[in-house]
Amino acid sequence: MKIYKVVKVGTLHDKNPIFAFESELNIEAQEGWELHSLVPQLDEGSVFNNIAIFVRDLNDEE
C-alpha cells in the first residue's frame, strides 16, 4: 500500500525558488519520500503556486 504527502511549493520562476525546491526534494528523499508529481495551480493562465505530491510505501513509514 502507498501513502501520499502533499506539500505546497511556491512558483519556480527564478534560481532561488528552484534551489529551495531542490532542498525540499532532498529533505523528503532522506525521509523515504519520492516525488510523484508536481501540479501547477493556475489563475488566469499564470502559475501562482505548485503542489508537490510525494509517495512512499506504507511499510517505509517511520
Residue, then its C-alpha position, 0 to 999 in steps of 0.5 A: m500500500k502507498i501513502y501520499k504527502v502533499v506539500k505546497v511549493g511556491t512558483l519556480h520562476d527564478k534560481n532561488p525558488i528552484f534551489a529551495f525546491e531542490s532542498e525540499l526534494n532532498i529533505e523528503a528523499q532522506e525521509g523515504w519520500e519520492l516525488h510523484s508529481l508536481v501540479p501547477q495551480l493556475d489563475e488566469g493562465s499564470v502559475f501562482n503556486n505548485i503542489a508537490i505530491f510525494v509517495r512512499d510505501l506504507n511499510d517505509e513509514e517511520 
